[in-house]
Amino acid sequence: MSNLDEAGRALLALAGAAHDPTDADRARVRAALAGRLGAAAGLGLGTVAVLGATAKAAAGASGVASTGGAGATVAATGIGSTLAMKLVGVAVAITTAAGVGAAVKLARRSAQAPAAAKSAEMHGRRTVVAAAPPTLPAPAPAREPEQSTSKELSSATPASEPTPRHAAPSHAAPNHPAPSLTTPPVAQAPSPEAEAPAQIHTRDVTDTVPHRSAVTVASASDHACPPATYGANPAARRSESAVADEARLVHDGVRARRAGQPACALSLLDAHARYYPEGVLAEEREAERALALADLGRLPDARLAAAAFLRKHPASPLGVRLRHRIPGLQIVDEPR
Amino acid sequence: MSSGTALAERLYPRPTFAELYDAHFTFVWRSARRLGTPESNLDDVVQEIFMVAFRRQDEFEGRSSVKTWLYGIVFNVVRAHRRELAKKHPQVMDDERRADPEVLVDGTDGPQEQASKREAAQFIDRFLDSLDDDLRAAFVLAELEQLTAPEIAAVVGLPLNTVYSRLRLARIAFAKVIARHQAGEARRTR
């Protein structure tokens, strides 16, 4: 049906998958839809899928990327599963804190040594996230009991992977993801101990995250709002655990906001601003802060914060969320 | 007929909405972008598309294919979005309209041979932005999404001949852009 010449055809083939969504895109929209449509849509497993995707994005963000699609496998060597949980906990914390979009951004920032991975290295331990085998996972089970948002982080049902990105087969171009536009860097497993004994599926680990009392990285309870327990030790702030501390603060702030406690969220985020004004997660903090202000009904403040954020981080993927979520923020993206 | 339908139902049970989402999210997202949804609005537009699909899911019974049906929704939602955008923020559309595919690749390697996929994608994006919405839709659906002309006619709700003529115009425009680019290449390498 087509009669383009060779050059045009080659160009179209090259451009192929450039606009394919990431797993994070898929999970984010899914969660939003589940929220809008409720149980009727049967998208309940979306919340679980979000966690799965979050963990995967986190793996990407920590510089030990997983290729999209199948679940990444975390292999902890020598130390056993606790460390694996801890590291995934940190990664998830960072990712959740940062929002999925930011995880993508972090993944893009592959040039900078990823902080979470670095902190793991400084402990003299290694974590390897092996790329998932190229075989695609079984399609996600279609129906799961609907889970409310508040249960989002405490669900213990097995996580379902979102179906593979390339499920829809319909375009001419080869389905290779375009380089670095949206996909996290391809997994590398530099560790000589790659054949680790303990293999834990990320999603299993993710399931343990809600019960974080058992995990060293997390100490704050879900509903307490004690900024004083964070970053209290200046030495810790300069040490390799500073990233974990940061992640905890921002992550707990995000959770508080999502749990309908924007005031608590704000105090946690402000604590982060005090302790880590230029922290790794400063950008995410500022975006979350604007959202928390909006949730508090302090719209003028929220707009100011969001506008400041957009000025400072014009290219941030988090800006999209601010534009969506904060009414009256009349800023239109420049066309590319 | 009815027993045939029952058999079909049994063999190919109607997908749940979650299955529909999982199976078609990628092309919905991609097409919404290619049909001209600005990146910053993509989340909203894709959500809207699935909201409409959810409301109308009974419609695709007996239709040619779920995919064509969904393309129709994508097309309509994106078109409505772009119209609204043009009304509210005309400058965005004006800038887009002035897009010149040449500008982007000028001074870089040729998109055909050396350039990365990314550059090729940007080249295509620029080209699409330079088309009007009707030609853009025809070109995207035919050349990027590989729909047949009758399928496109069903999606956009127009006579087949109109689709053919739009497609022809879009391809001519594309050929011109490629030719111009190749000429530029030749000048540079001489």
HADDOCK unambig.tbl for C-alpha pairs under 7 A between the chains (distance, minus, plus):
assign (segid A and resid 1 and name CA) (segid B and resid 148 and name CA) 6.90 0.50 0.50
assign (segid A and resid 4 and name CA) (segid B and resid 171 and name CA) 6.85 0.50 0.50
assign (segid A and resid 7 and name CA) (segid B and resid 112 and name CA) 6.01 0.50 0.50
assign (segid A and resid 8 and name CA) (segid B and resid 178 and name CA) 6.60 0.50 0.50
assign (segid A and resid 10 and name CA) (segid B and resid 112 and name CA) 6.14 0.50 0.50
assign (segid A and resid 11 and name CA) (segid B and resid 111 and name CA) 6.50 0.50 0.50
assign (segid A and resid 11 and name CA) (segid B and resid 112 and name CA) 5.48 0.50 0.50
assign (segid A and resid 11 and name CA) (segid B and resid 120 and name CA) 5.93 0.50 0.50
assign (segid A and resid 14 and name CA) (segid B and resid 117 and name CA) 5.07 0.50 0.50
assign (segid A and resid 14 and name CA) (segid B and resid 120 and name CA) 6.00 0.50 0.50
assign (segid A and resid 15 and name CA) (segid B and resid 117 and name CA) 5.36 0.50 0.50
assign (segid A and resid 15 and name CA) (segid B and resid 118 and name CA) 6.79 0.50 0.50
assign (segid A and resid 15 and name CA) (segid B and resid 120 and name CA) 4.97 0.50 0.50
assign (segid A and resid 15 and name CA) (segid B and resid 121 and name CA) 4.11 0.50 0.50
assign (segid A and resid 15 and name CA) (segid B and resid 124 and name CA) 6.97 0.50 0.50
assign (segid A and resid 18 and name CA) (segid B and resid 118 and name CA) 6.93 0.50 0.50
assign (segid A and resid 18 and name CA) (segid B and resid 121 and name CA) 6.03 0.50 0.50
assign (segid A and resid 19 and name CA) (segid B and resid 30 and name CA) 5.10 0.50 0.50
assign (segid A and resid 19 and name CA) (segid B and resid 33 and name CA) 6.93 0.50 0.50
assign (segid A and resid 20 and name CA) (segid B and resid 26 and name CA) 6.06 0.50 0.50
assign (segid A and resid 20 and name CA) (segid B and resid 29 and name CA) 6.96 0.50 0.50
assign (segid A and resid 20 and name CA) (segid B and resid 30 and name CA) 5.30 0.50 0.50
assign (segid A and resid 21 and name CA) (segid B and resid 26 and name CA) 6.03 0.50 0.50
assign (segid A and resid 21 and name CA) (segid B and resid 29 and name CA) 6.41 0.50 0.50
assign (segid A and resid 21 and name CA) (segid B and resid 30 and name CA) 6.87 0.50 0.50
assign (segid A and resid 26 and name CA) (segid B and resid 25 and name CA) 6.95 0.50 0.50
assign (segid A and resid 29 and name CA) (segid B and resid 43 and name CA) 6.39 0.50 0.50
assign (segid A and resid 29 and name CA) (segid B and resid 47 and name CA) 6.33 0.50 0.50
assign (segid A and resid 33 and name CA) (segid B and resid 47 and name CA) 6.30 0.50 0.50
assign (segid A and resid 41 and name CA) (segid B and resid 17 and name CA) 5.87 0.50 0.50
assign (segid A and resid 41 and name CA) (segid B and resid 18 and name CA) 6.80 0.50 0.50
assign (segid A and resid 42 and name CA) (segid B and resid 17 and name CA) 6.58 0.50 0.50
assign (segid A and resid 42 and name CA) (segid B and resid 18 and name CA) 5.79 0.50 0.50
assign (segid A and resid 43 and name CA) (segid B and resid 18 and name CA) 5.32 0.50 0.50
assign (segid A and resid 142 and name CA) (segid B and resid 16 and name CA) 6.91 0.50 0.50
assign (segid A and resid 142 and name CA) (segid B and resid 18 and name CA) 5.93 0.50 0.50
assign (segid A and resid 142 and name CA) (segid B and resid 19 and name CA) 5.92 0.50 0.50
assign (segid A and resid 162 and name CA) (segid B and resid 22 and name CA) 6.90 0.50 0.50
assign (segid A and resid 163 and name CA) (segid B and resid 22 and name CA) 5.76 0.50 0.50
assign (segid A and resid 165 and name CA) (segid B and resid 26 and name CA) 6.31 0.50 0.50
assign (segid A and resid 166 and name CA) (segid B and resid 26 and name CA) 6.83 0.50 0.50
assign (segid A and resid 167 and name CA) (segid B and resid 23 and name CA) 5.78 0.50 0.50
assign (segid A and resid 168 and name CA) (segid B and resid 23 and name CA) 6.11 0.50 0.50
assign (segid A and resid 168 and name CA) (segid B and resid 24 and name CA) 5.88 0.50 0.50
assign (segid A and resid 168 and name CA) (segid B and resid 26 and name CA) 6.22 0.50 0.50
assign (segid A and resid 168 and name CA) (segid B and resid 27 and name CA) 6.13 0.50 0.50
assign (segid A and resid 170 and name CA) (segid B and resid 145 and name CA) 5.90 0.50 0.50
assign (segid A and resid 170 and name CA) (segid B and resid 146 and name CA) 6.67 0.50 0.50
assign (segid A and resid 171 and name CA) (segid B and resid 144 and name CA) 5.83 0.50 0.50
assign (segid A and resid 171 and name CA) (segid B and resid 145 and name CA) 4.69 0.50 0.50
assign (segid A and resid 171 and name CA) (segid B and resid 146 and name CA) 5.74 0.50 0.50
assign (segid A and resid 172 and name CA) (segid B and resid 144 and name CA) 6.33 0.50 0.50
assign (segid A and resid 172 and name CA) (segid B and resid 145 and name CA) 6.86 0.50 0.50
assign (segid A and resid 172 and name CA) (segid B and resid 146 and name CA) 6.34 0.50 0.50
assign (segid A and resid 178 and name CA) (segid B and resid 117 and name CA) 5.90 0.50 0.50
assign (segid A and resid 178 and name CA) (segid B and resid 118 and name CA) 6.37 0.50 0.50
assign (segid A and resid 179 and name CA) (segid B and resid 117 and name CA) 6.96 0.50 0.50
assign (segid A and resid 179 and name CA) (segid B and resid 118 and name CA) 6.83 0.50 0.50
assign (segid A and resid 320 and name CA) (segid B and resid 40 and name CA) 5.43 0.50 0.50
assign (segid A and resid 333 and name CA) (segid B and resid 40 and name CA) 6.51 0.50 0.50
assign (segid A and resid 335 and name CA) (segid B and resid 92 and name CA) 6.44 0.50 0.50
assign (segid A and resid 335 and name CA) (segid B and resid 96 and name CA) 6.73 0.50 0.50
